[in-house]
Amino acid sequence: MKLLSILAAVAAALPIAIQGGRAETMSARLAQNLGPISGIVLVAEQEGLFAKHGLAITVSNFTNGKQCLDTVVGGGADIATTAEAPTTAAMMADQPIAFLARMEYSDDKTLVATAAKIDKIADLKGKRIGFTPGTGSEIYTTTLLQRAHLAPTDVTLVNLRPQDMVAALAAGSIDAYDTWEPYISNGIKVLGAKVKPLDTKGVYSETFNIVVTQDYLRAHPKLIEAFLASMIEAEAWIKANQEAAITVIAKTVGMKRDDLAPIWHDYVYHVALDQKQLDVLDMHAKWRLATNNHPPGATMPDLKKFIFPQPLHDVAPDRVTLPAGWTVAHK
């Protein structure tokens, strides 16, 4: 009888033990820019790498990183893919964001109407230029004008969403537009000989990054580590399977594979926190102060208040190469 009681107790405890040993699925909401710049997180989702690391990710798609970050700050999502322009705006507004890693960088570009006779950047004088305020498109436009020794008053700047730029150029309401891929190649495909890209290589590389709120990071450290680990695995998959990666990303963002393939190497996919990222954020903040494009009373932000290296360092220490004076014990 005693033996039967012992066996019964073991049998009753067995399901609990099995359940206790089962990895718990962690859920999060991702606000992502639905474009190749988000290639790493797109692949992580499509190839099941989030699930492999115990994550159930609900995705909301947007057309720019500002919308993504605004959604996270407003509580509508947990993790944002975003460029540096919205990030520095949030920092200078003293919003409690946590910058976790860069995942990609690529050049912004300019597409011009052939009829506008714009052959070099100085020819932009007197032209109507489409751009997207609050995103990398804005600082790219400012930098481009500075390279041409032009003031903003020397041109007419037109506020447009990236997806509306091709139609505006086709209708003749603008002479050029400044944005990121694939909206440049889309314009060339749609308008053909009526447009041409302007040579602006090296003017400005926009980074694309992962940002959460500081409260969310404190509440979900293991989830964040799993998310970053998924991204690093996705990066490796992209580099090991380039042809398949082009196919997956093109299909996910609604592009034809033949449109993405020629511009594939414009996207540099790499998960990291390094001096390059500090330089980009520092440049952006200084640009905001110099152009008065910042919240009232804003000053130069202390990047150490907003960049949190510890999660990426815990996952892959070699990817955190910040200079002396930075600490990874930022919990």
Secondary structure, 3 states (H helix, E strand, C coil): CHHHHHHHHHHHHHHHHHHHHCCCCEEEEEEEECCHHHHHHHHHHHCCHHHHCCEEEEEEEECCHHHHHHHHHCCCCCEEEEEHHHHHHHHHCCCCEEEEEEEEEEECEEEEEHHHCCCCHHHHCCCEEEECCCCHHHHHHHHHHHHCCCCHHHCEEEECCHHHHHHHHHHCCCCEEEECCCHHHHHHHHHHHHEEEECCCCCCEEEEEEEEEHHHHHHCHHHHHHHHHHHHHHHHHHHHCHHHHHHHHHHHHCCCHHHHHHHHHHCEEEEEEEHHHHHHHHHHHHHHHHHCCCCCCCCCCCHHHCECCHHHHHHCHHHEECCCCCCCCCC
